[in-house]
């Protein structure tokens, strides 16, 4: 998911997140065995760290889109003012 976010392939990020959610749901249908709780905990911590990176990239993308929309709006206003 992080690779796809870094590639700006957000549709793929969302598709992978859906698949991940399903897999996590199945995984946690039963409690983790005592002998692997450390591995599970480490994996969850790594997923949280990666999710934070993905969210940061998403925020940057959102800001970029916001700026692009502002420029388009300013352009429309300029054209409207010029043609009035």
C-alpha positions as a Markdown table, in Angstrom:
| # | Residue | x | y | z |
|---|---|---|---|---|
| 1 | Unk | 0.0 | 0.0 | 0.0 |
| 2 | Unk | 2.8 | 2.4 | 0.8 |
| 3 | Unk | 4.5 | 1.7 | -2.5 |
| 4 | Unk | 1.3 | 2.5 | -4.3 |
| 5 | Unk | 0.7 | 5.6 | -2.3 |
| 6 | Unk | 4.3 | 6.7 | -3.1 |
| 7 | Unk | 3.5 | 6.0 | -6.8 |
| 8 | Unk | 0.3 | 8.2 | -6.5 |
| 9 | Unk | -1.8 | 5.1 | -7.3 |
| 10 | Unk | -4.6 | 5.9 | -4.9 |
| 11 | Unk | -7.2 | 3.7 | -6.4 |
| 12 | Unk | -4.9 | 0.7 | -5.9 |
| 13 | Unk | -4.2 | 1.9 | -2.3 |
| 14 | Unk | -7.9 | 1.8 | -1.6 |
| 15 | Unk | -8.4 | -1.6 | -3.2 |
| 16 | Unk | -5.5 | -3.0 | -1.2 |
| 17 | Unk | -6.8 | -1.5 | 2.0 |
| 18 | Unk | -10.1 | -3.3 | 1.5 |
| 19 | Unk | -8.4 | -6.6 | 0.9 |
| 20 | Unk | -6.2 | -6.0 | 4.0 |
| 21 | Unk | -9.2 | -5.2 | 6.1 |
| 22 | Unk | -10.8 | -8.5 | 5.1 |
| 23 | Unk | -7.6 | -10.4 | 5.9 |
| 24 | Unk | -7.2 | -8.8 | 9.3 |
| 25 | Unk | -10.8 | -9.6 | 10.1 |
| 26 | Unk | -10.3 | -13.3 | 9.3 |
| 27 | Unk | -7.0 | -13.3 | 11.2 |
| 28 | Unk | -8.5 | -12.0 | 14.3 |
| 29 | Unk | -11.5 | -14.4 | 14.4 |
| 30 | Unk | -9.5 | -16.4 | 16.9 |
| 31 | Unk | -7.1 | -15.1 | 19.5 |
| 32 | Unk | -3.4 | -15.3 | 18.6 |
| 33 | Unk | -1.5 | -18.1 | 20.2 |
| 34 | Unk | 0.6 | -17.1 | 23.2 |
| 35 | Unk | 3.8 | -18.0 | 21.4 |
| 36 | Unk | 3.2 | -15.6 | 18.5 |
| 37 | Unk | 1.8 | -12.6 | 20.4 |
| 38 | Unk | 5.1 | -10.7 | 20.1 |
| 39 | Unk | 5.2 | -11.3 | 16.3 |
| 40 | Unk | 1.6 | -10.2 | 16.0 |
| 41 | Unk | 2.2 | -7.1 | 18.2 |
| 42 | Unk | 5.3 | -6.2 | 16.1 |
| 43 | Unk | 3.3 | -6.6 | 12.9 |
| 44 | Unk | 0.5 | -4.4 | 14.2 |
| 45 | Unk | 3.0 | -1.7 | 15.2 |
| 46 | Unk | 4.6 | -1.8 | 11.7 |
| 47 | Unk | 1.2 | -1.6 | 10.1 |
| 48 | Unk | 0.4 | 1.5 | 12.2 |
| 49 | Unk | 3.7 | 3.1 | 11.2 |
| 50 | Unk | 3.1 | 2.4 | 7.5 |
| 51 | Unk | -0.5 | 3.7 | 7.8 |
| 52 | Unk | 0.8 | 6.9 | 9.2 |
| 53 | Unk | 3.2 | 7.3 | 6.2 |
| 54 | Unk | 0.3 | 6.6 | 3.9 |
| 55 | Unk | -1.9 | 9.2 | 5.6 |
| 56 | Unk | 0.8 | 11.8 | 5.4 |
| 57 | Unk | 1.1 | 11.2 | 1.7 |
| 58 | Unk | -2.6 | 11.4 | 1.4 |
| 59 | Unk | -2.6 | 14.7 | 3.2 |
| 60 | Unk | 0.0 | 16.1 | 0.9 |
| 61 | Unk | -2.1 | 14.9 | -2.1 |
| 62 | Unk | -5.2 | 16.5 | -0.7 |
| 63 | Unk | -3.4 | 19.8 | -0.1 |
| 64 | Unk | -2.0 | 19.7 | -3.7 |
| 65 | Unk | -5.5 | 19.1 | -5.1 |
| 66 | Unk | -6.9 | 21.9 | -3.0 |
| 67 | Unk | -4.3 | 24.3 | -4.4 |
| 68 | Unk | -5.0 | 23.2 | -7.9 |
| 69 | Unk | -8.7 | 23.8 | -7.4 |
| 70 | Unk | -8.0 | 27.2 | -6.0 |
| 71 | Unk | -6.0 | 28.1 | -9.1 |
| 72 | Unk | -8.8 | 26.9 | -11.3 |
| 73 | Unk | -11.3 | 28.9 | -9.4 |
| 74 | Unk | -9.0 | 32.0 | -9.7 |
| 75 | Unk | -8.7 | 31.4 | -13.4 |
| 76 | Unk | -12.5 | 31.2 | -13.8 |
| 77 | Unk | -12.9 | 34.4 | -11.8 |
| 78 | Unk | -10.3 | 36.1 | -14.0 |
| 79 | Unk | -12.0 | 35.0 | -17.2 |
| 80 | Unk | -15.4 | 36.1 | -15.9 |
| 81 | Unk | -14.0 | 39.5 | -14.8 |
| 82 | Unk | -12.3 | 39.9 | -18.2 |
| 83 | Unk | -15.4 | 39.0 | -20.2 |
| 84 | Unk | -17.8 | 41.1 | -18.1 |
